[in-house]
Amino acid sequence: MLRFISAGESHGESMVGILEGLPAGLTIDVGFINKELARRQLGYGRGGRMKIEKDAIHILSGIKGKKTIGSPVSFSIKNKDFKINVLPSVSEPRPGHADLSGALKYGFTDIRCVLERASARETVVRVAAGSICKILLREFGISIKSTRISVGGQTSFKKIKEIIDIAKNKGDSLGGVFQVQAANVPVGLGSYVHYDRRLDARLASGLMSIPAIKAVEFGAGFESASKLGSEIHDVIKHSKSKGFYRMTNNAGGLEGGMSNGEIIVARCAMKPIATLGSPLPSVHIKTKKQVKASVQRSDISAVEAAGVIGESMMAIVIADAFLEKFGSDNLKQIKKHYKSQ
Ligand SMILES: Cc1cc2nc3c(=O)[nH]c(=O)nc-3n(C[C@H](O)[C@H](O)[C@H](O)COP(=O)(O)O)c2cc1C
């Protein structure tokens, strides 16, 4: 079983992660991980923080030379903007963020104690762990990529740039839709036998766990609800060279909670960023008086970055299901199991 946990506050000293359950013998390409971390920082509409940080992984354990040794891989990523102890306290919860529910839950009157961890800065650790999982998956020809589909309902980059600039000038924000897909996934990852072994459920959980993701669909997803069965189900074919394959991929590569050998396709809807330059009305956490929500340094839109995080969540879930099926102690053995399928 592949397990992953993160720690770290947005303006704390470092973000840290532990990835456990990797096989021994996997060569870790740090350059690739750092390139993936850089991809998470990109996209039109990002805020000032991404100009400050230059994320780089520092691996602390689980590797000898460049190879994994089967023990937990732990790592850190420094926050250049380390200033948690001198930042002012926050009393005006932002609608759409974790601020109010988090403060009430943990009994804080300083919302900073919530927002430091609720911040999407945490996702840098997911991308580091996800990149390591991608390194494992590419040993078996599995590749994962994402594309931005739309921002604020617009699809052309020119229009997207325009509406992001308008939103920025008005102190507003935007969400959007991105797609993540995994190619070359073998048939039979996940299972229909239990709810918690279903690959679609595990992928949905991983993708929904990304901050601000409010809907996830696979393949034709919501559209399939208005179609006839004969229009939507993917006809099965067979050829000597391809084996079993489908004429279409409306199922998004998933049937019965298992991969079916076609490309896994997920689409995610991201709500607009919660922090607004022209803040919405809110209530002061101590005085209970009407105030404006707090304004923190913020992105206007972060759909491409969310796509990169989506790739990582998909890589973590697929790597976990892959190791379940093909064994997990060492890479050589896994390759044997994989070839013998
Ligand atoms: C890549 C990425 C960047 C984000 N940047 C910001 C940001 O700068 N400001 C902000 O208020 N929310 C940002 N968010 C969204 C919040 O983290 C998220 O809305 C908040 O944690 C509340 O969680 P929820 O939206 O899932 O309910 C970002 C999310 C992602 C995935």
The ligand as an ORCA input file, in Angstrom:
! r2SCAN-3c Opt
* xyz 0 1
  C      -3.323     25.835     -7.214
  C      -4.273     26.512     -6.284
  C      -4.031     27.816     -5.900
  C      -4.918     28.476     -5.047
  N      -4.644     29.773     -4.708
  C      -5.482     30.413     -3.878
  C      -5.228     31.763     -3.505
  O      -4.226     32.346     -3.898
  N      -6.109     32.366     -2.689
  C      -7.239     31.735     -2.229
  O      -8.017     32.338     -1.517
  N      -7.512     30.471     -2.581
  C      -6.661     29.790     -3.368
  N      -6.923     28.499     -3.724
  C      -8.167     27.867     -3.265
  C      -8.208     27.614     -1.773
  O      -7.057     26.902     -1.340
  C      -9.481     26.869     -1.396
  O     -10.602     27.491     -1.968
  C      -9.650     26.836      0.126
  O      -8.634     26.023      0.691
  C     -11.006     26.307      0.590
  O     -11.222     24.996      0.181
  P     -12.461     24.614     -0.751
  O     -12.502     25.624     -1.834
  O     -12.140     23.243     -1.275
  O     -13.693     24.638      0.085
  C      -6.069     27.807     -4.561
  C      -6.291     26.480     -4.930
  C      -5.406     25.827     -5.778
  C      -5.670     24.406     -6.172
*
